[in-house]
Amino acid sequence: MANTIHVDVVSAEESIFSGEARFVALPGEAGELGIYPRHTPLITRIRPGAVRIEMADGGEEFVFVAGGILEVQPNTVTVLSDTAIRGKDLDDEKANQAKAAAEEALKNAKSDIDIAMAQSELAVMAAQIAALRKYRQKK
């Protein structure tokens, strides 16, 4: 189809999504990115947050990514992330527990490295909770 773009979302463990889409929105390093078919080639880092895929059949797919790399070619979008979770698989309780653990680690951090690691984990968990809320609003 001329009005679609192939999208692959891949985590370190598995392929999370592969299919045709009309539009992809995701959190770029400098702000929200929207990708349509025949987009200008681009490689950039992405922040933790929700990838929204408007599929060719009109449905939507949500995937949470904990940051990563985005590659855009005119007919292909590839999202590479260490951690990617399908919207339907996001667990509110687990995310809140992990956020609380990250907050506790931040309180108990002794070195600059410990503080930076705890802040990073806290940011990822906050983004995951925000993505979960977005996903639930769309349902």
C-alpha positions in Angstrom: 0.0 0.0 0.0 1.3 3.4 -0.9 -0.2 5.2 2.2 1.4 2.9 4.8 4.7 2.5 6.4 6.2 -0.8 7.8 6.8 -0.5 11.5 9.0 -2.8 13.6 9.3 -2.4 17.4 12.0 -4.7 18.8 13.2 -5.2 22.4 16.3 -7.1 23.5 14.2 -10.2 24.0 11.7 -10.2 21.1 9.9 -8.5 18.3 7.0 -6.6 20.0 5.3 -5.3 16.8 5.7 -5.8 13.1 3.2 -4.5 10.6 1.8 -1.8 8.3 0.8 1.5 9.8 -0.6 4.8 8.6 1.1 6.9 11.4 3.5 6.4 14.3 3.9 8.8 17.3 6.6 8.4 19.9 8.7 10.4 22.4 11.8 11.7 20.6 14.7 13.1 22.5 13.8 16.7 21.6 10.0 16.2 21.7 7.1 14.2 20.4 7.7 12.8 16.9 5.0 11.9 14.3 6.0 9.7 11.4 3.9 9.3 8.2 4.8 7.2 5.1 7.6 8.7 3.0 9.1 10.5 6.0 12.6 12.0 5.6 15.3 9.5 6.8 16.2 10.0 10.4 18.1 8.4 13.2 17.6 9.6 16.8 17.3 8.6 20.4 14.0 8.2 22.0 12.9 8.8 25.6 10.9 6.5 27.8 7.2 6.6 26.9 4.4 5.3 24.7 4.8 4.5 21.0 1.4 4.9 19.3 0.9 3.0 16.1 -2.1 3.8 13.9 -2.5 0.6 11.9 -3.5 0.3 8.3 -6.9 -1.2 9.3 -7.7 1.8 11.6 -6.9 0.1 14.8 -4.3 1.3 17.3 -1.4 -0.4 19.0 0.4 1.0 22.0 3.9 -0.1 23.1 5.8 1.3 26.1 9.6 1.7 25.4 12.2 2.5 28.1 14.1 4.7 25.7 16.1 3.5 22.7 16.9 4.3 19.1 14.6 5.2 16.2 15.5 4.7 12.6 13.2 6.1 9.9 13.4 5.4 6.2 10.8 6.5 3.6 9.0 3.1 3.9 10.2 1.7 7.2 10.2 2.7 10.9 12.4 0.7 13.3 12.3 1.2 17.1 15.0 -0.5 19.0 14.7 -0.6 22.8 16.2 -2.6 25.6 12.8 -2.8 27.2 9.5 -2.7 25.2 6.1 -3.8 26.6 2.8 -4.1 24.7 0.2 -1.7 26.1 -2.1 -4.7 26.9 0.7 -6.3 29.0 1.4 -3.2 31.2 0.8 -3.9 34.8 -0.2 -0.9 37.0 0.7 -2.7 40.3 4.1 -3.8 39.1 4.9 -0.4 37.7 3.9 1.4 41.0 6.0 -1.1 43.0 9.0 -0.5 40.8 8.5 3.2 41.1 8.4 3.0 44.9 11.6 0.8 44.8 13.3 3.4 42.6 12.2 6.2 45.0 13.6 4.2 47.9 16.9 3.6 46.1 17.1 7.3 45.4 16.7 8.1 49.2 19.4 5.5 50.1 21.8 6.4 47.3 25.3 7.1 48.6 27.3 8.0 45.4 26.7 10.1 42.4 26.4 6.9 40.3 23.8 5.4 42.6 21.8 8.7 42.4 22.0 8.8 38.6 20.9 5.2 38.3 18.0 5.6 40.7 16.9 8.8 38.9 17.0 7.1 35.6 15.0 4.1 36.9 12.5 6.5 38.5 12.1 8.4 35.2 11.4 5.1 33.3 8.8 4.0 35.8 7.1 7.4 35.7 7.0 7.2 31.9 5.6 3.6 32.1 2.8 4.7 34.4 2.0 7.6 32.2 1.9 5.3 29.1 -0.4 2.9 31.0 -2.8 5.8 31.8 -2.7 6.9 28.1 -3.4 3.3 27.0 -6.4 2.9 29.3 -7.9 6.3 28.2 -7.8 5.1 24.6 -9.6 1.8 25.3 
